[in-house]
Amino acid sequence: MAKILKWLMLIMGIACVAIGAFHFVLGIDSVPGEGAAGATVDSRERFYGAVFLGYGLAWIWAARRSPIPAKAVRWLAGIFLLGGAGRLLSMAVHGQPQWFQVVLAVLELALPPLYFWLASADERGERPERPLSAR
């Protein structure tokens, strides 16, 4: 389970770094339908792209620790879940977005429970349970 956690975290980190860099470099051109939004939205998009790139680096950093810190996994997954909740709120207020945004919302709501479940897999592997007689 610890290897699965590590690989899922690395994939998540690399994907977030790539997505963040994409949005940082392209600004509003990276978002379908935002091409005419203007300088303010472009500035915001590039800022959020940099933040998302950093978020991806945090996933990679945590995946490279030994043991992988369960607390960091839970925090990172919780932030991802919060992003999915934000998309649901947006859908409730403004309606359904472009189809790919719906796909992203599904991922942002489905993956965190998996990370929460796997979070302590590496720590458990490093620190075996003590027998009841030793407690």
N, C-alpha and C positions, 0 to 999 in steps of 0.2 A: 504494500500500500504506500509506503514511503516513496518508492520510485515513481509510482503513478502520480503522487502529489507533486513531486519535484518536476516531472515532465509537464504536467498540466500548468504548473506555475510558470515554468520557462516559456511555454507556448503563449500563455496569457501575457506575460511580460513582453515578449517579442512582438506580439500582435498589437499591444497598446503602444509600444514605442513606434512601430511602423505607422499606425493610425495617427498618433500624435504628430509625427514628423510630416505626414501627408497633409494634415490640416494646418500645421504651422507654415509649411512651404506654400500651399495653394490658397490659404485663406478661404474666402467665401466661394471660390471656385470648387472647393472640395465638397460642398453641400448642394445636393440637387435642389434647384429652385431658388437658391440664394444669390445668384449671379448679379442681380440688380439691387441688392440690399444696401450697398454703399460702404463708406470708409469705417463707420462706427461698428457695423456688424463684422466687417473684415478684421478690424482690430481685435474684437472680442474672440473671433474664431481662431486667430493666430495665438492669442493668449491662452485660450483653452487647449489648443493643440500642444503648446509647450507644457502645460500642466499635465495633460494626459500622457505625454512622452515621459515626464518625471514619474508619473504613477506606474507606468510600465517598468521603468528602471527599479522602482521599489519592489515590484513582483520578482524581478530578476535577482535583486540583492537578497531578498528573503529566501528564494529558492536555492541560493548558493551557500546559505548558512548550514552549519552542521551542529546539532540537529536543526531542522527547519523550525523556526519559532511559531508555534501554534497561534500565539496572540497576534503576530503580524499577519498570518494568513486570515484570521478572522476579521481583523480590521480592514484589510484590503478587499476581502470578499464583501464585507458590509458596505464599504464605499461603492462597490460595483452594484450591489443590490439597491442602494439608495438611488443610483443613477437610473436603474430600471423603474423604480417607484416614481421618479421624476418624469419619465416618459409616459407612465400611466396617467399621472396628473395632467400632463400636457394633452393626452388624448381625451381625457374627460372634459377639459376646458375648451380645446380647439378642434377636436375631432381627429380622425385617423390621418397620420402623416403619410409620406411617401412609403411604399411597401418595404423598402430595405430598413427603414427606421423601426418598423414593426418587428422584423426579424431580429434586429439588435435588441429590442425590448425583451423579446422571448429569451434570448441568450442571457441578458442581464438579470432576468428573474429566475432562470433555470440553473445557471452555473453556481451561484453563491451557496445554495444548500449542499451541493457536492463538495465545495471547498470547506464548508463548515464541518461536514462529516469527516473529511480526510485531514482536517487541520492538525490534529495531534498524532498523526500516523508516524512521523519520523521521531517525535519525542518519545512515543511509546516504544519504538524500536531501540532507542538509545538507553532508556531507563526501564528495564523490565519491572513488572509488578513484584513487590516483596511478598514472600509467603506470609500467611496469616500469623504463623508462630513467631515471626521476626518483628511484628508490629507492636 
